[in-house]
Amino acid sequence: MDIQRKKGVIEICVLAALKKGPSYGYRIISDVSSCIEISESTLYPILRRLEANGCVTTYSEEYNGRTRKYYKIEQPGLEKVQAFLNESEEMRKIYTFAENA
């Protein structure tokens, strides 16, 4: 898969994982890895970019004596996922056309 397309898809997968509720890095990697390969070195820059764009917010909570950073999806992130889903229908049509050409 083209690297730029893959970055965009991973971003959508991260946001989709956060639609289930706030989460932390390791859990996000675990959730997203079920559909696409992702590493910490890929995840955290994406999360920082999503936060800078207002798609996610962060907060910290103590867990087993350690502070854990949680990420929560915000309205712009939800809108980004919905826009992707709307585009995916058009992409399915393009794939079908290409397969049958």
N, C-alpha and C positions, 0 to 999 in steps of 0.2 A: 504494500500500500504506500502511496506517496506520503512522504514524511509530514508535509503540511496538512494534508487531509487527515492523517492519523492524529496529529496534535488536536485538530478540531473535534474529531470524534472522541478522543479521550476526554477533552474538556466537557463535552456533552454527557459522557458517561459519569464523570465526577459529579456534575450537577444533578443528573438523574439519581445517583446514589444518595445525594443529600435531600432529594425530595421525600425520602422515607423518614427523614428527621436528622437533626444535628449529628455529626460524626467526627471522628478524629482520623489522622493520617493512616495509621496501620489498618484500621477498619475499612476506610475508603479503598485502600489498595486491595484488600481482601475481596470487597464487594465488586470492584471494577474488574479484577483479574478473572472473574468468571466469564467475561465476554471479550476482553482485550488485554494484552500484556502491558503492565505498567510497573514502574519502579519508583522508589522514593525520589530519585534524582529527576524523574519526570513529573511526579505528582506535585511536589512543593512549589516549583516555579509556576505551575498551572494554578494552584491555589492562591499564590500571591497575586497573579494577574487577575484572577476572578475577584479577589478582594479589592484590588485597586479599581476595578471596573464596577464595583458595587453589586456584583452578582452574589457574593457571599460575605458574611460577617464572621468574626471570630470572638470567642470568649474562652476563658480558662476555668477549669474546675479541678479540684483535688480528687485524685483517684488512687487508692492504696498508698497514700502518703506522698504521691508525686503530683505535680501539676500537669494536667493534660489540656492541650489546645483543641477546642472543638470548632468546627465550621458549620455554619447554618446558611442555607440557601435563602436568598431574598428575591423580591419581585422581579428585578431584572434577570436574575438567573432562571427563574421559572419561565419568563418570557422567552429567554434564549432557547430553552428546551422545547417550548411549544413551536417556536419558529423552525427549529430543526425538524420536528415531527411533521410540520406542514410541508417543508422542503422534501422530506423523505418520500412523500407520495409522488411528487414530481420526478424524483430520482428513480423510483420504481418503474415509472412509465418509460423513462429513458433506457433503463436496463432491459426492459421487455422489448422495446423497439430495437435496441442493439442486438439482442439475442436472435430476434426474428428477421433481421435484415439480411 
